[in-house]
């Protein structure tokens, strides 16, 4: 019995060496730039129902993003997510709402070495809000889209600023 643990030790060491690549190899060098709390402003440019522009065309909310190297690939993003988090934004004034039926509003995000940012609010939900923008210092600016699987889409611009 005394020899068995020694024979397993090289196998365990080999398996550990074959594990996932180091965190630095999986995330871009600029991934830390997206960490933290953000204020976000959404501007509606194309309403869910054509010709029915709601009276409120600007919404404000908050996002919290944390690096998470353990995330799996997600169909809504062009590559592996680098961040997960939560958001506090109600889209009701734009004529739709997202919640994914979960207790906590969730998001997944990705930053690339070229400072492109992709964020999906309620990932995995067919009626999610998808955001694409460019990171510049302490802000991200870009476009967002809500595409409902039963028909209808809304879109516009957004600006995120670090809080």
N, C-alpha and C positions, 0 to 999 in steps of 0.2 A: 504494500500500500504506500510505502514511502517513496517509491519511484514514480507513481502515477502523476502526482502534481508536477514533477519536473518535466515529464513528457508533454504535458498540456501547456506549460509555460511558453515554449517556443511558438506553439500554435496560436495562443492568445496574443502574443507580441506581433506575430505576422498579421493576424486579423486586425489588430489595432492600427498597424501601419497601412493597411489597405482601406481604411475607413474613408470618410468624406475628406475632400481637400481642405487645407486650412482656410479659415474664414477670409483671410486676405485674398485668396485665390478665387473666391466666389463672389465677392462684392467689389464694386469699383472703388477706387481710392477716394472719391468724393462722396461716398455714401453717408458719411457723418453730417454732411451739409443739409440733409433733409430731416435729421433728427430734431424732435422737439415739438413745441406748440406753435400753431399757425392760426392767424385770422384769415378768413377767406371771404371774398365777395364774388357772388355769381350774378351775372347780367344776362337776362333772357333776350335773345335776338330773334329766335324762331319759336313760336308757341306750339304747344302740343296739338291744339286744334287750329289749323290754318284760318286766319281771319279773326281769331278771338284772342287778341293780345290782352292779358290780364292787366289790371291797373298798377300792380306792383311789379316792376321789371328788375329790381335789384334785391338780392337776399344776402344776408351776412350770417356767417357761421364760424365754427372753429374745427380744426383738425389736430390730432395728436399722433405723431409718427415716431415709431421706434424701430431701429434696425433689428431684423430677425432673420438670421442666416438659415434657420430651419424650415423656411417656407418652401412648399412644393410649387412647381410650375402652375400657372393659372391661365386659362384660355383667354381671359380678357386683357392680358398684358403681352407685349411682344417678347418678353423674356422672363426669367425667374424674378419674382418679387424680392426686393431688398428690405422692405419695411412692412409692418402691420400697424394697426392702430384703430382709432375710433374717431367719430365725427359728431358734431352737434349742429345740424342744419335741418330745417323743415322746408320742404319744397312745395307745400300746399298752395302758397300764393301763385306758384307757376302752373297750377292745375294738375299736379301729380304728387305722389308721396312714395318714398322708398323706405322699407324697413326690413325686408327679408324675413319677417316673422321671427326675428331673434330678439333677445332681451337687450343686447348692447349693439348699437350701430357699429358695424365693422368696416374696415377698409384694408386694402393691400395696395402697395405702391412700389414703383421701380424707378431708380435713377440710373442713368447710363454714364459712362466715362465722358461723353460729350455734353453732359448737363441737361439732357432731355429727361422729363419726368412724366410718368404715367401713374394715375391713381384710379382705382375702381372703388366706388362706394357700394357696399353690399356685394362683394365678389361672389360669383357663383349664382347670383340671382339673375334671371333672364331680363329683368327690368332694372338694371343697375345704372348708376351715373358713372360715366367714364370721362376722365379728365386727361388732357395731354398739354404739356407746357414746357417752358424752358426756365431752368434755374439760373438766376443772376443775383449773386450776393445773398441778401436776406429776403428775396421774393421769388415767386414762380408766377409766370403769366402764360395763359394759353386759352384753349377752348374746352368746352364740356359738351356732352351729349347724353340724353336720356332717350332710349329707343325701346318702346314697350312692345313686347312680343305679340300682343293682340292688335297692334297697329297704332300708329301715331308716334311722333318723335318731337322732342324739344331740344334746343341747343342754344349756346351762347358763349360768352367769354367768362374767364375768372382771373382773379389776382389773389395770390396768397402772400401774406407778409408775416415774418417771424414775430412772435409775441414776446 
